[in-house]
Amino acid sequence: MPLPVRGSRHSYKYRFALIVNDVCVMRYDNEAGKGDHRHAGSQEFSYDSEDWNALGMTFLSAQESGSPRTLLIEVRSLEQVREDFTSRLAKGPDRTPRMTFPSYALFYKLLSPNRLQVLATMAGGRPISIRELARRVGRDFKGVHTDVTALLSEGLVEKTEDGAIRFPFAGVHIDFHLGGEAQSAA
């Protein structure tokens, strides 16, 4: 766009959505008056970004044929993601649930060791209260609540109708490379 829309500091206009079974699971928007915001299920979250390349890109599909799967979290440059996407289109659909970050810094900002511990504790389990989760990870309620809120805003955990939370995957696989060529690519 020639000028930023009202509510935004950059000139990008986008709508990027993940639709599963005719239901919008996640959507990124930039609208006049609202600026940058993301929809995860029925909730809306704002985020601050001056550059589309700074956003983590999420492609989640937790269940196929009724069984939870492993979530692949990766750090790859936007160019690598484009190349992989083009390659996957030629081969047919890739049903791997994944979350891709364009830099290790953004990965670490969202997925600190404490938040990874929360995901690992919840992996493959039933919905749980934040208080019980805090007990299981051996941390205080407030810290775990802060971590769960961040994970909810990124669509990594879900809130059930009764207020419990769940991580809809059986496990997590993390893939990134530090050093060498990866530094210039990320």
Steps between C-alpha positions, in 0.01 A plus 500: 500500500633849432436607863444304820136432580366676809618310809816362339858624463582315177360493148420127478144390437443129543254231584654164565271224625503136600164338425427146619171330409349835398588655838751786532753377756742791473513822298738796480347835405600864470193723487445873527414587858616165637850476354684168534296230666467124495193283543547164672169317510242745635758719674678805358851609602701803400868474423768754428700454183659741260591228255309194377829307508506541879182298550507134595302301247273237646352203315326280753294190445511304823282208415471285195296180514426575864853456636717781638825556313837655566534873435810598301645834610771633273715805441533575129542814296202632307677401177547142628132486594399618152726238336364223726142606433556495123668160523218360714236623254666296227508187720149532636371621834727477804283428802775563753380744765769764524591840637781682323699795631719717274768540771624331815442824692126491422485128579662561839281804570186285480636161602722556800615193695213545749241510219653195334473322837129596512445352152696184583298451818171541314596295190270207439294574811146598579393861564640633827454803725779755519526436874556126443747575221694730734513221757626249241779727373592611852449872440278773640152556357568857381805403290324203344190713434718757317657223289164340420357840399788548253455147362125556466556825308720313251251215460729235647266406783123510504246587766210262547143609573550433871814719513759221501789514255635236266791451265349303210820318403663179620844661499730767354796466265724809478722549196749785454866550419730748676820626340644484149265567211189507718607831649493677166176328399304579814 
